[in-house]
């Protein structure tokens, strides 16, 4: 039999699991909004095609911008992708949590 502290812990985990899709969906939507905003309003940070076009047209100082023009947009997009993957991994983790909670509930009801 479970102690009251163990039951409280299980109930807290159930609540967390129940609200995770909402929070993770908001995180993913925020990442998507950030990506779109950066692409449109700060293209030097997120749009490598824009940066290459500006460099080729001679509208930026090539000496200063060459290295950042190549690396900065790729690094920004890489960070955004990694953050998105972290959220997706959270979805997988919470899916497992739901399975474990179902097993615990079944074991508690069988006794």
Secondary structure, DSSP 8 states (H G I E B T S, - for coil): ---HHHHHHHHHHHHHHHHHHHHHHHHHHHHHHHHHHHHHH-HHHH-HHHHHHHHHHT-S-HHHHHHHHHHHHHHHHHHHHHHHHHHHHHHHHHHHHHHHHHHHHHHHHH-
